[in-house]
Amino acid sequence: MKSDVLIVEDEDDIRAMISGILEDEGYQVREAATSEAALEAVKTRKPNLVVLDVWLKGSGMDGIELLAVLKARHKNLPVIVISGHGTVETAVSAIRKGAFDYIVKPFKAEKLIVTATRALENSRLRQENEELKGKAMNTDELVGTSASIAQLRQKIGRIAATNSRVLITGASGTGKELLARLLHTQSNRADGPFKAVNAASMVPERVEAELFGMEAVGPDIPQKTGLLERAHNGTLYLDEVADMPLETQGKLLRLLVEQRFNRVGGQDDVQVDVRVITSSSRDLTNEVSMGRFREDLFHRLNVMPLHAPKLSERREDIPALVEHFIAQLAASTGLPARKIGDDAMAALQAHDWPGNVRQLRNNVERLLILATGEPSQPITLATLPKEVSVVRSGNNSQDSDRIIAMPLRDAREHFEREYLQAQIDRFGGNISRTATFVGMERSALHRKLKSLGLGTTGREG
């Protein structure tokens, strides 16, 4: 994506020269001849970089004063100051007020290009560091080899390259934000920002200010840049979009149609180039029928639907996920990496995981923290949390009472049915792998499943 550079220079020929140099390098350039025009341009859309002349004839402020205003409103906006009357005092003043660098006229094109490149790279790294704070455990990797994950990878590969809006559905904890990040990193917007926000976590009265920003209200309340502006040339991910107030839904619809919006308290249009990806763990068609979500917005968002499967629908991925989380946690926490015993892994695969991948990761972290014995010893079934140490998570006191009331033959048949169904689920319906694990010939397993009334529609291997 082209970086947006604002050139603030009162001399027409110098402004045109700088524009030409930067445009030849692939930058998107805007121009302003006065401090007033510069502030208006930044108000319309915050640039990625400002090249600012110190002496601005016919302006209400000189370059140093304008620099102070820009940095007060946009602390992380990189500014390169240029001057034909360079003095040590001016350079020091510019740097103290937040300028990235100071260049004395006349300068060579290479000097400007190198300085602009460094300023933009520094700004990008700052932005990445901010996004990574508190997200050290996130990973842009889709772990697993199940059919559902393989199909998901293929679909992401096809969708990412387009600029289409995507609506990701799936239960809580299935990794919807990970899918959104993959769509971003595999797109032509990968060099741009990725901004994520959960609509449910925002105070309803603050949703619009967070998304669209706020206009400055006097000297004490500066302009607030919203997520949409910060996501310019990149991707905005709105999680749990069903929790967005109806009034905000209308403003979001306008953005999707026109790619422009107004800040809270503002009258002027702000134009941005943002790909919007949304997600919801609720059925949006039901929300529409109940009048809680706009139907026209739903159709705008649901251009390309993507579904994140539950962990119970891809149990064969659990060993790979567990191994991935152990390596990740060991690297970030310093805890020794442990092996998971076969009996413990079988129980992990048999569990239903209502909290999905997030719950699995939390349990793996708990196992590493509470594990006793030598690090070389595997974690066994006995050390698993009680909630996942049973073969089927549906077992309860009512099941126990029912089994006690059964004759031995019926109880054995009940156990075999539950046990074999759990193993079939564990291996993703693969009958050959199930037969190998339980120690039966495949044909014998087929006969046993038929006698127990269990279906054999799974994969053969």
Summary of the structure (lengths in Angstrom):
residues: 461
radius of gyration: 29.2
end to end distance: 45.3
largest distance: 99.9
contacts: 1414
relative contact order: 0.08
helix: 51%
strand: 13%
